[in-house]
Amino acid sequence: VPCSSFAEGQQSWGNATLWRQEISDGLAVLLAVCASTLQSGNQLFLDLVGSPGSLKSTLCRGLLVSGHCVPVENMTKVISGYKKPGDDNKDCSFIARSNGKTWVTCEFDTLGQSPQYKELMSKARRIFDGEMTATYGNSDEDRVYSALRTPWIRASTPKMMDHDQSSMGDRFMRFILADPTESDKRDIARRALRSEREAIVETANCEAGSIVDPLTRKAQAMTGGYVDWLRANAEEKLSKLDVPEFAEDVCLDLAELSADLRARPHNYRKNSDSEPHECKELPTRLARQNIRLASCLAVVLNKFTIDSDILRIVRKVALDTASGHSLKMAQWLCSVNPHTGRLYQESGGLMGGTLETWTGMSRERLDAYLNFLRKIDVLELQHHKQMGNSWMLTKRVYDLYMRIQRGA
């Protein structure tokens, strides 16, 4: 269904389900990834994370209504040496067929459990850079792919976050759909029940979209239409976009904080001969992705400048990308100590025993984690004569986190 306005598409989803701001922001981010597909520069790879039944797969199926998106689920290889005979030796590789399209994985669990997952992801990191090569022992011709444009959206439950690749420079940003309030859950379930009542009066005709209720089918059709509109108009809209300097500064701050807080210690055994290679990524790639996401969000939301509302969504993506123990520690240290009325950071920090209780980590694992954060200049150890040692954010990270909080 033709659609040229985010508000119009959002209204169709509001008719189909109990809509809320969290879902609206998530849909905008998904559409921004689609809008970015053919634009040069760094690509946007996104993980959409939410509890079962949080609408994430339903939203992704709306993207797949458009021919500019391609499903990626039970994939075994991205490159094949096979060429179709009699058809000018047509390249049958998935990467050749899907170049220029947005990859969409509606259920990541299927792909994540594949025996080929690690191999596929090693190739995906190269595809992110826009290039891929393959050499076959039974051919005198190498496969060389360049100028690849394949942004990737993967949707799944929080279990997806167990597949941490921060030590290899993770290409994926994250958007986490928070669970609704208890009062909203009942209304959401009631709306779903009524939609199901409308669905059962129809007979599925084995055609695409026939297994969902009419209102959801309309919303998905409009989403696919809006993807088509974005692909046709993104270049023109982006060329006229105003990017204020303060928006650049916010994107830089968020990139630096994400790089600091999503870094993880190298997982190695004590008795192993190998040494840990503990480091964090430079914020360069994240800064590129932040400004790209902000720009494409402006196109999706039909705006002519990157404003505070767009930066609010980018901030959420950046913090969701950094989610984990490190972010929680920063949040705790920058929260108010009820005994002093001051931030924990300003009233002595947090003891190791307190962090052990709050994180649920074992003492040995926590000590290794805290020492790693100290090495990468996120935390510092404060020595106290009477009360023992405590942990605090370094001044750099504390100032950075508070600056981001003030701009929220």
Disulfide bonds with the S-S distance in Angstrom:
none
